[in-house]
């Protein structure tokens, strides 16, 4: 690097990768050093980037040395590893999009691949690639609860073929989009957040799935257009327990077993929730623990 002023298209900076929960601590460290920063966090993938920008490359190196020294006194307070400050630079037109590296394409299940528009992926013959731009909110598929749902859905699609599906708490519409690609039909979806429903509709329309229309509703008042063979409920454990009878009532068990995917559950809460659903005739068939979350899928048969 040189000691020149920043060029017309390049900004020198110090960059650190941290856990999202450590951003307030980093800001406090930098504040004590009279430095300000910009940051971007992907809570679902548990990664974040922090940048401290400088007017010259030499000044950026001074910042890096000061930050590295300052971090030593705070080392035992980080949730994750103590970040390593490194020198880099960004083109003026690109630096604000550097957060995109936190959203790579990834395999979510045996066949399902989630791919942001800017990422590349070499598809195999059985891959079902879901193009979904993360944006600012409402889920990207990286969270352990969503990934578990996608794995269960992939397995059930193999087992059941094209059966009806309900996405309860649809968020950005990832599960609805995956259900369509896996061959489930018809598909219904709802969420209590109007903005989430708008986001889901945009994502589904962009993917050409115009036959799916998410609606704004709560678990307490939603009424599905029909009973379904597969229901995925990725919502808070307290809501699942409170409305467990309604969820079970939405399952079509008239001619064959139905399947209930429960997610959004902290691992410590899972046994209680499993037992509460078992009392209603829901038999656990598999569970998956990712990070601090445990999800399960249950078989439900007609009880004469």
ChimeraX commands (.cxc) that place a marker at each C-alpha (Angstrom):
marker #1 position 0.00,0.00,0.00 radius 0.5
marker #1 position 1.01,3.59,-0.52 radius 0.5
marker #1 position 0.56,6.70,1.59 radius 0.5
marker #1 position -1.57,8.44,-1.01 radius 0.5
marker #1 position -5.02,9.84,-0.43 radius 0.5
marker #1 position -7.84,7.50,-1.36 radius 0.5
marker #1 position -8.24,7.18,-5.11 radius 0.5
marker #1 position -11.36,8.00,-6.99 radius 0.5
marker #1 position -12.52,4.40,-6.83 radius 0.5
marker #1 position -10.83,2.83,-3.77 radius 0.5
marker #1 position -11.35,3.15,-0.01 radius 0.5
marker #1 position -8.73,1.68,2.38 radius 0.5
marker #1 position -10.15,0.14,5.53 radius 0.5
marker #1 position -9.68,-2.28,8.39 radius 0.5
marker #1 position -12.04,-5.24,8.26 radius 0.5
marker #1 position -13.01,-7.74,10.97 radius 0.5
marker #1 position -15.29,-10.79,10.88 radius 0.5
marker #1 position -17.19,-11.43,14.13 radius 0.5
marker #1 position -20.32,-13.06,15.49 radius 0.5
marker #1 position -23.39,-10.80,15.20 radius 0.5
marker #1 position -23.71,-10.76,18.99 radius 0.5
marker #1 position -20.22,-9.29,19.29 radius 0.5
marker #1 position -20.95,-6.18,17.22 radius 0.5
marker #1 position -21.91,-4.05,20.28 radius 0.5
marker #1 position -18.65,-5.06,21.97 radius 0.5
marker #1 position -16.62,-4.19,18.86 radius 0.5
marker #1 position -18.35,-0.83,18.71 radius 0.5
marker #1 position -17.46,-0.22,22.35 radius 0.5
marker #1 position -13.81,-1.14,21.72 radius 0.5
marker #1 position -13.63,1.14,18.70 radius 0.5
marker #1 position -15.40,3.94,20.57 radius 0.5
marker #1 position -12.72,3.77,23.28 radius 0.5
marker #1 position -10.15,4.20,20.48 radius 0.5
marker #1 position -12.07,7.18,19.01 radius 0.5
marker #1 position -12.86,5.18,15.88 radius 0.5
marker #1 position -16.20,4.71,14.17 radius 0.5
marker #1 position -17.30,1.77,12.07 radius 0.5
marker #1 position -19.83,0.33,9.67 radius 0.5
marker #1 position -21.14,-3.20,10.02 radius 0.5
marker #1 position -23.34,-5.84,8.44 radius 0.5
marker #1 position -24.67,-8.94,10.19 radius 0.5
marker #1 position -26.34,-12.11,9.00 radius 0.5
marker #1 position -27.94,-13.39,12.19 radius 0.5
marker #1 position -29.00,-16.65,10.56 radius 0.5
marker #1 position -25.52,-17.71,9.43 radius 0.5
marker #1 position -24.00,-16.19,12.60 radius 0.5
marker #1 position -21.47,-14.05,10.72 radius 0.5
marker #1 position -20.89,-10.31,10.63 radius 0.5
marker #1 position -18.41,-7.89,9.10 radius 0.5
marker #1 position -17.16,-4.67,10.67 radius 0.5
marker #1 position -15.26,-1.98,8.75 radius 0.5
marker #1 position -13.25,1.04,9.87 radius 0.5
marker #1 position -12.53,3.32,6.92 radius 0.5
marker #1 position -9.50,5.60,6.53 radius 0.5
marker #1 position -8.41,8.46,4.27 radius 0.5
marker #1 position -5.05,6.89,3.44 radius 0.5
marker #1 position -3.50,3.43,3.38 radius 0.5
marker #1 position -0.95,4.49,6.00 radius 0.5
marker #1 position -3.73,5.68,8.31 radius 0.5
marker #1 position -5.56,2.39,7.81 radius 0.5
marker #1 position -2.43,0.55,8.94 radius 0.5
marker #1 position -2.27,2.74,12.05 radius 0.5
marker #1 position -5.89,1.92,12.77 radius 0.5
marker #1 position -5.22,-1.78,12.34 radius 0.5
marker #1 position -2.35,-1.70,14.84 radius 0.5
marker #1 position -4.39,0.31,17.36 radius 0.5
marker #1 position -7.37,-2.01,17.04 radius 0.5
marker #1 position -5.24,-5.17,17.39 radius 0.5
marker #1 position -3.70,-3.77,20.56 radius 0.5
marker #1 position -7.03,-2.55,21.92 radius 0.5
marker #1 position -8.71,-5.93,21.41 radius 0.5
marker #1 position -6.29,-7.65,23.79 radius 0.5
marker #1 position -7.88,-6.09,26.87 radius 0.5
marker #1 position -11.35,-7.29,25.78 radius 0.5
marker #1 position -10.41,-10.79,24.67 radius 0.5
marker #1 position -12.36,-12.66,27.37 radius 0.5
marker #1 position -15.61,-10.78,26.65 radius 0.5
marker #1 position -16.20,-11.97,23.08 radius 0.5
marker #1 position -18.82,-14.62,22.44 radius 0.5
marker #1 position -16.72,-15.96,19.59 radius 0.5
marker #1 position -13.05,-15.80,18.68 radius 0.5
marker #1 position -11.26,-12.49,19.10 radius 0.5
marker #1 position -11.42,-10.92,15.63 radius 0.5
marker #1 position -8.27,-10.39,13.60 radius 0.5
marker #1 position -8.20,-6.90,12.03 radius 0.5
marker #1 position -6.94,-7.01,8.46 radius 0.5
marker #1 position -6.21,-4.37,5.88 radius 0.5
marker #1 position -8.28,-4.29,2.74 radius 0.5
marker #1 position -9.92,-1.79,0.43 radius 0.5
marker #1 position -13.19,-1.44,-1.40 radius 0.5
marker #1 position -14.13,0.22,-4.63 radius 0.5
marker #1 position -16.39,3.12,-3.85 radius 0.5
marker #1 position -19.26,1.64,-5.83 radius 0.5
marker #1 position -18.86,-1.82,-4.27 radius 0.5
marker #1 position -17.98,-1.49,-0.58 radius 0.5
marker #1 position -21.58,-1.14,0.56 radius 0.5
marker #1 position -22.29,-4.55,-0.99 radius 0.5
marker #1 position -19.42,-6.38,0.71 radius 0.5
marker #1 position -21.95,-7.95,3.08 radius 0.5
marker #1 position -22.97,-10.19,0.21 radius 0.5
marker #1 position -20.07,-12.50,0.98 radius 0.5
marker #1 position -22.01,-13.48,4.10 radius 0.5
marker #1 position -24.70,-15.03,1.88 radius 0.5
marker #1 position -23.04,-17.72,-0.27 radius 0.5
marker #1 position -24.96,-20.38,-2.15 radius 0.5
marker #1 position -25.27,-23.54,-0.10 radius 0.5
marker #1 position -26.82,-26.99,-0.13 radius 0.5
marker #1 position -29.76,-27.03,2.29 radius 0.5
marker #1 position -30.77,-30.67,1.75 radius 0.5
marker #1 position -30.04,-33.61,-0.52 radius 0.5
marker #1 position -31.60,-31.82,-3.51 radius 0.5
marker #1 position -32.35,-28.25,-2.43 radius 0.5
marker #1 position -29.77,-25.51,-3.01 radius 0.5
marker #1 position -30.32,-21.89,-1.91 radius 0.5
marker #1 position -28.56,-19.40,-4.15 radius 0.5
marker #1 position -28.55,-15.58,-3.99 radius 0.5
marker #1 position -28.58,-13.97,-7.43 radius 0.5
marker #1 position -24.94,-12.83,-7.15 radius 0.5
marker #1 position -23.60,-16.26,-6.16 radius 0.5
marker #1 position -22.59,-19.10,-8.48 radius 0.5
marker #1 position -23.39,-22.78,-8.19 radius 0.5
marker #1 position -22.51,-25.75,-10.41 radius 0.5
marker #1 position -25.70,-27.79,-10.36 radius 0.5
marker #1 position -25.82,-31.55,-10.27 radius 0.5
marker #1 position -28.48,-33.51,-12.18 radius 0.5
marker #1 position -30.81,-33.75,-9.16 radius 0.5
marker #1 position -30.27,-30.27,-7.72 radius 0.5
marker #1 position -33.25,-27.98,-7.24 radius 0.5
marker #1 position -31.82,-24.47,-7.07 radius 0.5
marker #1 position -33.87,-21.82,-5.26 radius 0.5
marker #1 position -32.89,-18.31,-6.34 radius 0.5
marker #1 position -33.69,-16.06,-3.39 radius 0.5
marker #1 position -32.13,-12.70,-2.61 radius 0.5
marker #1 position -31.72,-12.32,1.17 radius 0.5
marker #1 position -32.21,-8.56,1.36 radius 0.5
marker #1 position -32.53,-6.97,4.77 radius 0.5
marker #1 position -34.92,-9.19,6.69 radius 0.5
marker #1 position -37.26,-12.15,7.10 radius 0.5
marker #1 position -34.99,-15.09,6.58 radius 0.5
marker #1 position -32.51,-16.44,4.09 radius 0.5
marker #1 position -32.51,-20.17,4.79 radius 0.5
marker #1 position -29.23,-20.19,6.73 radius 0.5
marker #1 position -30.92,-20.46,10.11 radius 0.5
marker #1 position -30.87,-23.94,11.64 radius 0.5
marker #1 position -34.65,-24.06,11.97 radius 0.5
marker #1 position -35.21,-23.35,8.26 radius 0.5
marker #1 position -32.51,-25.79,7.16 radius 0.5
marker #1 position -34.06,-28.56,9.24 radius 0.5
marker #1 position -37.47,-27.91,7.67 radius 0.5
marker #1 position -35.97,-28.10,4.19 radius 0.5
marker #1 position -34.29,-31.43,4.98 radius 0.5
marker #1 position -37.54,-32.92,6.29 radius 0.5
marker #1 position -39.49,-31.60,3.31 radius 0.5
marker #1 position -37.02,-33.13,0.85 radius 0.5
marker #1 position -37.39,-36.53,2.54 radius 0.5
marker #1 position -41.19,-36.32,2.70 radius 0.5
marker #1 position -41.48,-35.30,-0.96 radius 0.5
marker #1 position -39.60,-38.46,-1.90 radius 0.5
marker #1 position -41.89,-40.52,0.30 radius 0.5
marker #1 position -45.29,-38.99,-0.49 radius 0.5
marker #1 position -45.13,-37.43,-3.95 radius 0.5
marker #1 position -47.32,-34.42,-4.90 radius 0.5
marker #1 position -49.46,-33.89,-1.79 radius 0.5
marker #1 position -50.89,-30.72,-0.23 radius 0.5
marker #1 position -48.67,-28.46,1.87 radius 0.5
marker #1 position -49.20,-25.59,4.35 radius 0.5
marker #1 position -46.47,-23.12,5.30 radius 0.5
marker #1 position -47.43,-21.73,8.73 radius 0.5
marker #1 position -45.34,-18.65,9.52 radius 0.5
marker #1 position -44.03,-18.32,5.97 radius 0.5
marker #1 position -41.58,-15.43,6.53 radius 0.5
marker #1 position -39.82,-14.73,3.23 radius 0.5
marker #1 position -41.51,-17.70,1.55 radius 0.5
marker #1 position -38.52,-20.04,1.43 radius 0.5
marker #1 position -40.47,-23.12,2.52 radius 0.5
marker #1 position -43.32,-22.37,0.10 radius 0.5
marker #1 position -40.86,-21.95,-2.75 radius 0.5
marker #1 position -39.07,-25.16,-1.78 radius 0.5
marker #1 position -42.39,-26.99,-1.56 radius 0.5
marker #1 position -43.26,-25.92,-5.10 radius 0.5
marker #1 position -39.91,-27.08,-6.45 radius 0.5
marker #1 position -40.26,-30.40,-4.62 radius 0.5
marker #1 position -43.66,-31.00,-6.22 radius 0.5
marker #1 position -46.04,-30.41,-3.33 radius 0.5
marker #1 position -49.46,-29.17,-4.44 radius 0.5
marker #1 position -51.60,-27.30,-3.69 radius 0.5
marker #1 position -49.62,-24.97,-1.40 radius 0.5
marker #1 position -51.03,-22.50,1.11 radius 0.5
marker #1 position -49.08,-20.06,3.30 radius 0.5
marker #1 position -49.65,-17.41,5.94 radius 0.5
marker #1 position -47.78,-15.17,8.37 radius 0.5
marker #1 position -48.90,-12.68,11.03 radius 0.5
marker #1 position -46.51,-9.99,9.69 radius 0.5
marker #1 position -47.88,-8.08,6.67 radius 0.5
marker #1 position -44.37,-7.12,5.51 radius 0.5
marker #1 position -43.27,-10.75,5.60 radius 0.5
marker #1 position -46.25,-11.71,3.46 radius 0.5
marker #1 position -45.36,-9.01,0.91 radius 0.5
marker #1 position -41.77,-10.24,0.83 radius 0.5
marker #1 position -42.90,-13.83,0.40 radius 0.5
marker #1 position -45.24,-12.89,-2.43 radius 0.5
marker #1 position -42.46,-10.97,-4.20 radius 0.5
marker #1 position -40.08,-13.93,-3.90 radius 0.5
marker #1 position -42.69,-16.40,-5.12 radius 0.5
marker #1 position -43.69,-14.17,-8.06 radius 0.5
marker #1 position -40.05,-13.66,-9.01 radius 0.5
marker #1 position -39.61,-17.43,-9.06 radius 0.5
marker #1 position -42.66,-17.86,-11.30 radius 0.5
marker #1 position -44.80,-19.43,-8.54 radius 0.5
marker #1 position -47.84,-17.22,-9.06 radius 0.5
marker #1 position -50.26,-19.91,-7.95 radius 0.5
marker #1 position -49.23,-19.46,-4.31 radius 0.5
marker #1 position -50.80,-16.51,-2.46 radius 0.5
marker #1 position -49.66,-16.05,1.15 radius 0.5
marker #1 position -52.14,-14.31,3.43 radius 0.5
marker #1 position -51.87,-12.25,6.61 radius 0.5
marker #1 position -53.18,-14.25,9.55 radius 0.5
marker #1 position -52.26,-15.53,12.99 radius 0.5
marker #1 position -52.21,-19.09,14.27 radius 0.5
marker #1 position -55.19,-18.17,16.42 radius 0.5
marker #1 position -57.46,-17.15,13.54 radius 0.5
marker #1 position -56.14,-18.71,10.31 radius 0.5
marker #1 position -58.42,-21.10,8.44 radius 0.5
marker #1 position -56.75,-23.10,5.65 radius 0.5
marker #1 position -58.55,-23.48,2.31 radius 0.5
marker #1 position -58.36,-27.25,2.84 radius 0.5
marker #1 position -56.77,-29.77,5.15 radius 0.5
marker #1 position -53.25,-30.76,4.15 radius 0.5
marker #1 position -51.03,-33.82,4.20 radius 0.5
marker #1 position -47.87,-31.90,5.18 radius 0.5
marker #1 position -47.77,-28.86,7.47 radius 0.5
marker #1 position -44.56,-26.99,8.31 radius 0.5
marker #1 position -44.80,-24.64,11.30 radius 0.5
marker #1 position -41.59,-22.67,11.83 radius 0.5
marker #1 position -42.71,-20.37,14.64 radius 0.5
marker #1 position -41.97,-19.84,18.33 radius 0.5
marker #1 position -42.31,-22.83,20.64 radius 0.5
marker #1 position -44.82,-21.03,22.88 radius 0.5
marker #1 position -47.11,-20.42,19.90 radius 0.5
marker #1 position -46.78,-24.03,18.77 radius 0.5
marker #1 position -47.79,-25.32,22.19 radius 0.5
marker #1 position -50.66,-22.87,22.61 radius 0.5
marker #1 position -52.17,-23.65,19.21 radius 0.5
marker #1 position -51.24,-27.33,18.91 radius 0.5
marker #1 position -54.85,-28.49,18.61 radius 0.5
marker #1 position -55.51,-26.07,15.75 radius 0.5
marker #1 position -52.39,-27.21,13.93 radius 0.5
marker #1 position -53.40,-30.85,14.23 radius 0.5
marker #1 position -56.94,-30.03,13.06 radius 0.5
marker #1 position -55.53,-28.71,9.78 radius 0.5
marker #1 position -54.04,-32.10,8.87 radius 0.5
marker #1 position -55.80,-34.40,6.41 radius 0.5
marker #1 position -55.68,-37.89,7.93 radius 0.5
marker #1 position -58.85,-39.17,6.24 radius 0.5
marker #1 position -57.17,-41.65,3.90 radius 0.5
marker #1 position -53.50,-41.79,4.93 radius 0.5
marker #1 position -51.14,-40.41,7.59 radius 0.5
marker #1 position -50.31,-36.71,7.58 radius 0.5
marker #1 position -47.04,-35.12,8.64 radius 0.5
marker #1 position -46.32,-32.17,10.89 radius 0.5
marker #1 position -42.95,-30.38,10.83 radius 0.5
marker #1 position -42.32,-28.33,13.98 radius 0.5
marker #1 position -39.44,-25.87,14.10 radius 0.5
marker #1 position -38.37,-22.60,15.72 radius 0.5
marker #1 position -37.77,-24.50,18.98 radius 0.5
marker #1 position -34.84,-23.96,21.33 radius 0.5
marker #1 position -33.36,-27.34,22.18 radius 0.5
marker #1 position -34.22,-27.08,25.88 radius 0.5
marker #1 position -37.90,-26.55,25.00 radius 0.5
marker #1 position -38.14,-29.44,22.56 radius 0.5
marker #1 position -38.92,-32.37,24.97 radius 0.5
marker #1 position -41.87,-30.52,26.50 radius 0.5
marker #1 position -43.24,-29.62,23.07 radius 0.5
marker #1 position -42.73,-33.15,21.72 radius 0.5
marker #1 position -44.67,-34.58,24.67 radius 0.5
marker #1 position -47.48,-32.03,24.27 radius 0.5
marker #1 position -47.98,-33.07,20.64 radius 0.5
marker #1 position -47.60,-36.76,21.48 radius 0.5
marker #1 position -50.67,-36.42,23.70 radius 0.5
marker #1 position -52.60,-35.45,20.56 radius 0.5
marker #1 position -51.43,-38.52,18.63 radius 0.5
marker #1 position -48.38,-37.01,16.92 radius 0.5
marker #1 position -45.62,-39.64,16.73 radius 0.5
marker #1 position -42.10,-38.26,16.34 radius 0.5
marker #1 position -40.36,-39.79,13.32 radius 0.5
marker #1 position -37.15,-37.73,13.20 radius 0.5
marker #1 position -35.46,-34.78,14.86 radius 0.5
marker #1 position -32.62,-32.50,13.85 radius 0.5
marker #1 position -30.53,-30.23,16.08 radius 0.5
marker #1 position -28.65,-27.36,14.40 radius 0.5
marker #1 position -26.90,-24.83,16.60 radius 0.5
marker #1 position -29.18,-24.26,19.61 radius 0.5
marker #1 position -32.37,-25.24,17.75 radius 0.5
marker #1 position -34.10,-28.61,17.54 radius 0.5
marker #1 position -36.78,-29.41,14.94 radius 0.5
marker #1 position -38.81,-32.53,14.45 radius 0.5
marker #1 position -41.30,-34.11,12.12 radius 0.5
marker #1 position -44.26,-36.13,13.29 radius 0.5
marker #1 position -46.62,-38.65,11.76 radius 0.5
marker #1 position -50.30,-38.21,12.54 radius 0.5
marker #1 position -52.89,-40.90,11.86 radius 0.5
marker #1 position -56.67,-40.94,12.07 radius 0.5
marker #1 position -57.88,-41.79,15.55 radius 0.5
marker #1 position -61.22,-43.53,15.25 radius 0.5
marker link #1:1,2 radius 0.2
marker link #1:2,3 radius 0.2
marker link #1:3,4 radius 0.2
marker link #1:4,5 radius 0.2
marker link #1:5,6 radius 0.2
marker link #1:6,7 radius 0.2
marker link #1:7,8 radius 0.2
marker link #1:8,9 radius 0.2
marker link #1:9,10 radius 0.2
marker link #1:10,11 radius 0.2
marker link #1:11,12 radius 0.2
marker link #1:12,13 radius 0.2
marker link #1:13,14 radius 0.2
marker link #1:14,15 radius 0.2
marker link #1:15,16 radius 0.2
marker link #1:16,17 radius 0.2
marker link #1:17,18 radius 0.2
marker link #1:18,19 radius 0.2
marker link #1:19,20 radius 0.2
marker link #1:20,21 radius 0.2
marker link #1:21,22 radius 0.2
marker link #1:22,23 radius 0.2
marker link #1:23,24 radius 0.2
marker link #1:24,25 radius 0.2
marker link #1:25,26 radius 0.2
marker link #1:26,27 radius 0.2
marker link #1:27,28 radius 0.2
marker link #1:28,29 radius 0.2
marker link #1:29,30 radius 0.2
marker link #1:30,31 radius 0.2
marker link #1:31,32 radius 0.2
marker link #1:32,33 radius 0.2
marker link #1:33,34 radius 0.2
marker link #1:34,35 radius 0.2
marker link #1:35,36 radius 0.2
marker link #1:36,37 radius 0.2
marker link #1:37,38 radius 0.2
marker link #1:38,39 radius 0.2
marker link #1:39,40 radius 0.2
marker link #1:40,41 radius 0.2
marker link #1:41,42 radius 0.2
marker link #1:42,43 radius 0.2
marker link #1:43,44 radius 0.2
marker link #1:44,45 radius 0.2
marker link #1:45,46 radius 0.2
marker link #1:46,47 radius 0.2
marker link #1:47,48 radius 0.2
marker link #1:48,49 radius 0.2
marker link #1:49,50 radius 0.2
marker link #1:50,51 radius 0.2
marker link #1:51,52 radius 0.2
marker link #1:52,53 radius 0.2
marker link #1:53,54 radius 0.2
marker link #1:54,55 radius 0.2
marker link #1:55,56 radius 0.2
marker link #1:56,57 radius 0.2
marker link #1:57,58 radius 0.2
marker link #1:58,59 radius 0.2
marker link #1:59,60 radius 0.2
marker link #1:60,61 radius 0.2
marker link #1:61,62 radius 0.2
marker link #1:62,63 radius 0.2
marker link #1:63,64 radius 0.2
marker link #1:64,65 radius 0.2
marker link #1:65,66 radius 0.2
marker link #1:66,67 radius 0.2
marker link #1:67,68 radius 0.2
marker link #1:68,69 radius 0.2
marker link #1:69,70 radius 0.2
marker link #1:70,71 radius 0.2
marker link #1:71,72 radius 0.2
marker link #1:72,73 radius 0.2
marker link #1:73,74 radius 0.2
marker link #1:74,75 radius 0.2
marker link #1:75,76 radius 0.2
marker link #1:76,77 radius 0.2
marker link #1:77,78 radius 0.2
marker link #1:78,79 radius 0.2
marker link #1:79,80 radius 0.2
marker link #1:80,81 radius 0.2
marker link #1:81,82 radius 0.2
marker link #1:82,83 radius 0.2
marker link #1:83,84 radius 0.2
marker link #1:84,85 radius 0.2
marker link #1:85,86 radius 0.2
marker link #1:86,87 radius 0.2
marker link #1:87,88 radius 0.2
marker link #1:88,89 radius 0.2
marker link #1:89,90 radius 0.2
marker link #1:90,91 radius 0.2
marker link #1:91,92 radius 0.2
marker link #1:92,93 radius 0.2
marker link #1:93,94 radius 0.2
marker link #1:94,95 radius 0.2
marker link #1:95,96 radius 0.2
marker link #1:96,97 radius 0.2
marker link #1:97,98 radius 0.2
marker link #1:98,99 radius 0.2
marker link #1:99,100 radius 0.2
marker link #1:100,101 radius 0.2
marker link #1:101,102 radius 0.2
marker link #1:102,103 radius 0.2
marker link #1:103,104 radius 0.2
marker link #1:104,105 radius 0.2
marker link #1:105,106 radius 0.2
marker link #1:106,107 radius 0.2
marker link #1:107,108 radius 0.2
marker link #1:108,109 radius 0.2
marker link #1:109,110 radius 0.2
marker link #1:110,111 radius 0.2
marker link #1:111,112 radius 0.2
marker link #1:112,113 radius 0.2
marker link #1:113,114 radius 0.2
marker link #1:114,115 radius 0.2
marker link #1:115,116 radius 0.2
marker link #1:116,117 radius 0.2
marker link #1:117,118 radius 0.2
marker link #1:118,119 radius 0.2
marker link #1:119,120 radius 0.2
marker link #1:120,121 radius 0.2
marker link #1:121,122 radius 0.2
marker link #1:122,123 radius 0.2
marker link #1:123,124 radius 0.2
marker link #1:124,125 radius 0.2
marker link #1:125,126 radius 0.2
marker link #1:126,127 radius 0.2
marker link #1:127,128 radius 0.2
marker link #1:128,129 radius 0.2
marker link #1:129,130 radius 0.2
marker link #1:130,131 radius 0.2
marker link #1:131,132 radius 0.2
marker link #1:132,133 radius 0.2
marker link #1:133,134 radius 0.2
marker link #1:134,135 radius 0.2
marker link #1:135,136 radius 0.2
marker link #1:136,137 radius 0.2
marker link #1:137,138 radius 0.2
marker link #1:138,139 radius 0.2
marker link #1:139,140 radius 0.2
marker link #1:140,141 radius 0.2
marker link #1:141,142 radius 0.2
marker link #1:142,143 radius 0.2
marker link #1:143,144 radius 0.2
marker link #1:144,145 radius 0.2
marker link #1:145,146 radius 0.2
marker link #1:146,147 radius 0.2
marker link #1:147,148 radius 0.2
marker link #1:148,149 radius 0.2
marker link #1:149,150 radius 0.2
marker link #1:150,151 radius 0.2
marker link #1:151,152 radius 0.2
marker link #1:152,153 radius 0.2
marker link #1:153,154 radius 0.2
marker link #1:154,155 radius 0.2
marker link #1:155,156 radius 0.2
marker link #1:156,157 radius 0.2
marker link #1:157,158 radius 0.2
marker link #1:158,159 radius 0.2
marker link #1:159,160 radius 0.2
marker link #1:160,161 radius 0.2
marker link #1:161,162 radius 0.2
marker link #1:162,163 radius 0.2
marker link #1:163,164 radius 0.2
marker link #1:164,165 radius 0.2
marker link #1:165,166 radius 0.2
marker link #1:166,167 radius 0.2
marker link #1:167,168 radius 0.2
marker link #1:168,169 radius 0.2
marker link #1:169,170 radius 0.2
marker link #1:170,171 radius 0.2
marker link #1:171,172 radius 0.2
marker link #1:172,173 radius 0.2
marker link #1:173,174 radius 0.2
marker link #1:174,175 radius 0.2
marker link #1:175,176 radius 0.2
marker link #1:176,177 radius 0.2
marker link #1:177,178 radius 0.2
marker link #1:178,179 radius 0.2
marker link #1:179,180 radius 0.2
marker link #1:180,181 radius 0.2
marker link #1:181,182 radius 0.2
marker link #1:182,183 radius 0.2
marker link #1:183,184 radius 0.2
marker link #1:184,185 radius 0.2
marker link #1:185,186 radius 0.2
marker link #1:186,187 radius 0.2
marker link #1:187,188 radius 0.2
marker link #1:188,189 radius 0.2
marker link #1:189,190 radius 0.2
marker link #1:190,191 radius 0.2
marker link #1:191,192 radius 0.2
marker link #1:192,193 radius 0.2
marker link #1:193,194 radius 0.2
marker link #1:194,195 radius 0.2
marker link #1:195,196 radius 0.2
marker link #1:196,197 radius 0.2
marker link #1:197,198 radius 0.2
marker link #1:198,199 radius 0.2
marker link #1:199,200 radius 0.2
marker link #1:200,201 radius 0.2
marker link #1:201,202 radius 0.2
marker link #1:202,203 radius 0.2
marker link #1:203,204 radius 0.2
marker link #1:204,205 radius 0.2
marker link #1:205,206 radius 0.2
marker link #1:206,207 radius 0.2
marker link #1:207,208 radius 0.2
marker link #1:208,209 radius 0.2
marker link #1:209,210 radius 0.2
marker link #1:210,211 radius 0.2
marker link #1:211,212 radius 0.2
marker link #1:212,213 radius 0.2
marker link #1:213,214 radius 0.2
marker link #1:214,215 radius 0.2
marker link #1:215,216 radius 0.2
marker link #1:216,217 radius 0.2
marker link #1:217,218 radius 0.2
marker link #1:218,219 radius 0.2
marker link #1:219,220 radius 0.2
marker link #1:220,221 radius 0.2
marker link #1:221,222 radius 0.2
marker link #1:222,223 radius 0.2
marker link #1:223,224 radius 0.2
marker link #1:224,225 radius 0.2
marker link #1:225,226 radius 0.2
marker link #1:226,227 radius 0.2
marker link #1:227,228 radius 0.2
marker link #1:228,229 radius 0.2
marker link #1:229,230 radius 0.2
marker link #1:230,231 radius 0.2
marker link #1:231,232 radius 0.2
marker link #1:232,233 radius 0.2
marker link #1:233,234 radius 0.2
marker link #1:234,235 radius 0.2
marker link #1:235,236 radius 0.2
marker link #1:236,237 radius 0.2
marker link #1:237,238 radius 0.2
marker link #1:238,239 radius 0.2
marker link #1:239,240 radius 0.2
marker link #1:240,241 radius 0.2
marker link #1:241,242 radius 0.2
marker link #1:242,243 radius 0.2
marker link #1:243,244 radius 0.2
marker link #1:244,245 radius 0.2
marker link #1:245,246 radius 0.2
marker link #1:246,247 radius 0.2
marker link #1:247,248 radius 0.2
marker link #1:248,249 radius 0.2
marker link #1:249,250 radius 0.2
marker link #1:250,251 radius 0.2
marker link #1:251,252 radius 0.2
marker link #1:252,253 radius 0.2
marker link #1:253,254 radius 0.2
marker link #1:254,255 radius 0.2
marker link #1:255,256 radius 0.2
marker link #1:256,257 radius 0.2
marker link #1:257,258 radius 0.2
marker link #1:258,259 radius 0.2
marker link #1:259,260 radius 0.2
marker link #1:260,261 radius 0.2
marker link #1:261,262 radius 0.2
marker link #1:262,263 radius 0.2
marker link #1:263,264 radius 0.2
marker link #1:264,265 radius 0.2
marker link #1:265,266 radius 0.2
marker link #1:266,267 radius 0.2
marker link #1:267,268 radius 0.2
marker link #1:268,269 radius 0.2
marker link #1:269,270 radius 0.2
marker link #1:270,271 radius 0.2
marker link #1:271,272 radius 0.2
marker link #1:272,273 radius 0.2
marker link #1:273,274 radius 0.2
marker link #1:274,275 radius 0.2
marker link #1:275,276 radius 0.2
marker link #1:276,277 radius 0.2
marker link #1:277,278 radius 0.2
marker link #1:278,279 radius 0.2
marker link #1:279,280 radius 0.2
marker link #1:280,281 radius 0.2
marker link #1:281,282 radius 0.2
marker link #1:282,283 radius 0.2
marker link #1:283,284 radius 0.2
marker link #1:284,285 radius 0.2
marker link #1:285,286 radius 0.2
marker link #1:286,287 radius 0.2
marker link #1:287,288 radius 0.2
marker link #1:288,289 radius 0.2
marker link #1:289,290 radius 0.2
marker link #1:290,291 radius 0.2
marker link #1:291,292 radius 0.2
marker link #1:292,293 radius 0.2
marker link #1:293,294 radius 0.2
marker link #1:294,295 radius 0.2
marker link #1:295,296 radius 0.2
marker link #1:296,297 radius 0.2
marker link #1:297,298 radius 0.2
marker link #1:298,299 radius 0.2
marker link #1:299,300 radius 0.2
marker link #1:300,301 radius 0.2
marker link #1:301,302 radius 0.2
marker link #1:302,303 radius 0.2
marker link #1:303,304 radius 0.2
view
